[in-house]
Amino acid sequence: MSTVTVQPPMPTRRKVFKADAVERGVVPILKDEYKIFDVGEATCPEDQLVAPGNSFICIVEVGGVDKSVKITAKSDDGEYKVGQPR
C-alpha cells in the first residue's frame, strides 16, 4: 500500500489597489485632464480589487464640496479610469 500526500492548492493572492496611491493619482487627473482647478483631497476605500471592470467610488473635495468620483479598473496591472466628479 502506498500513500500520496496532496498539498491543498495555495490560495491565490488578490491584487488590490492601495487607497493612498489612488488618492494621490486621482487629484492630478482631475486637474490636468478634466481641467478642474479647485480640487482638494481625495479619500478612497481600501482593498479594492484590481480586475478589469471593477469599480468603486472615491470622495473628492471640489470647490469645498465633497463629490463622488467613480474609479474603474482597466487592467490587471493596476491601470484605472477616473470618472467625472458628481
ZIVEN-V586875 format. One record per backbone hydrogen bond with DSSP energy under -1.0 kcal/mol. NH is the residue of the N-H (numbers start at 0). CO is the residue of the C=O. If there is no record, write none. Layout:
nh->NH co->CO
nh->NH co->CO
//
This chain:
nh->16 co->47
nh->21 co->17
nh->22 co->18
nh->23 co->19
nh->24 co->20
nh->25 co->21
nh->26 co->22
nh->28 co->24
nh->29 co->25
nh->30 co->26
nh->31 co->27
nh->32 co->28
nh->33 co->28
nh->35 co->29
nh->39 co->60
nh->42 co->58
nh->49 co->14
nh->50 co->48
nh->52 co->72
nh->53 co->50
nh->55 co->70
nh->57 co->68
nh->58 co->42
nh->59 co->66
nh->60 co->40
nh->61 co->64
nh->62 co->37
nh->64 co->61
nh->66 co->59
nh->68 co->57
nh->70 co->55
nh->71 co->80
nh->72 co->53
nh->73 co->78
nh->74 co->78
nh->80 co->71
nh->82 co->69
nh->85 co->67
//
